[in-house]
Amino acid sequence: MLIGGIIAICILLLILAFVAPRLSRYPQQGVAKSLGAGRRTGAKAPGKLGGWLQKPFTKSMKATDKSASAGRDARSKLPI
């Protein structure tokens, strides 16, 4: 379920960044804020469990940031 949600968010951010590059930064920040809260909560677990629990959120943040930046880069390369 979480994987499907992250994939949907990545696709949505990619399309939004391609259509409106400047306006896509606000939804990207909102996604980063919510995933960051999950990451911080997971990190509070003791020992290695904390590292394991925060890892999916960290990877998801990287994926959403990469997706949004790819949309902006593609838009900037258009000949228009």
N, C-alpha and C positions, 0 to 999 in steps of 0.2 A: 504494500500500500504506500509506504513512504517513498519507495523507488519510483513508482508511477507518478506520485505527486511532484517529485523533484524533476522528473522528465517533462511533465506538463509545464511546470514553472520555467524550466530552461527554454522550452519551445516558445512560450509566451514572451519571455524576455528577449529572445532572439528576434522575433517578429516585431515587437515593440521598438527595439533598438534600431531595427532597419527602417521602420516607418517614421519614427520620431526620436532621433538620437538624443536630443537634449532632454526630452520628457521621460526617457526611459531610466534616467538615473534615480528618480524618486522611487519607483517600484523596486529597483535593484537594491536601494538602501533599506527599504522595508523588509525585503526578503533576507538581507544580510542581518538586520536587527533581530528578526525572529529566529533565524538559525543560530545566531550568536547567543541568544538566550538559552537555547537548547544545549549548545556547546558548553556554556558556563555551568549549567545545571549538571550536565554529565561529568564535568571535571571535578565536581565536589565529592564524587564517590571516592572511597579510600583506595589507595594503591594503584595497581595496574588497571583495575576496573574503571577508574576515572578516565584513563587514557583510551580505553576501549570504547567507553560510552560517548566520548566526545568526538571520536574519529569520524563517524558517519556524518555528523554535522559539519565538520571541517571540510570533508570531501565534497559535500553538497554545496557549501559556500563557494568553493573553488570552481565547481561546475557551473553554477549560476553566474558567477562573475565572468568566467570565460565565455559563456554563451552570449551574455550581453555585450561584451567587448567585441566578439566576433561579428555581431550584428552591426555595431557601429563602424567597425573596420570595413565591412562589406559595403556599407552605405557611403563611406568616404571614397571608395574606389570607383564609384559610379561615374560615368562621363558626363553626367548632367550638371 
